[in-house]
């Protein structure tokens, strides 16, 4: 584990990242342009390299996975008419697995957008964060 972190550190140095960028990589804290901290959840998911997804196929898969997530939540809340055979802890684990399926499919769509359409996801991500701030979904520390 230490070797992996050292490798990542040397990659950061060779990429000439700033100290703040290195800290962000290791501490999973993102800093706003004005220096305020924003709590994040960093999940790294792989590119699925044994598929040939299109925008349409990935959108359909995203809807399918989202439906499975909704179904799992419905079962937990007893909204599907069935009596749940899982206790709450087990049901929440199913929900977490379905949520990661949704996230994996969303990441796959990001790869499609980057590789097939030339979209700069990092730029769109920055715009997204700014939109959340403008809507006051994120309130920066003062």
Long-range contacts (C-beta under 8 A, 24 or more apart in sequence): 32-133, 32-140, 34-140, 36-140, 36-141, 36-142, 37-141, 38-129, 38-138, 38-140, 43-100, 43-103, 45-100, 45-103, 45-104, 45-107, 47-107, 47-108, 47-111, 48-104, 48-108, 51-108, 53-108, 53-109, 53-111, 53-112, 54-112, 54-116, 55-109, 55-112, 55-113, 55-116, 55-117, 58-105, 58-108, 58-109, 58-112, 59-109, 61-105, 61-108, 62-102, 62-105, 62-106, 62-109, 65-98, 65-101, 65-102, 65-104, 65-105, 66-102, 68-98, 68-101, 69-95, 69-98, 69-99, 69-101, 69-102, 72-98
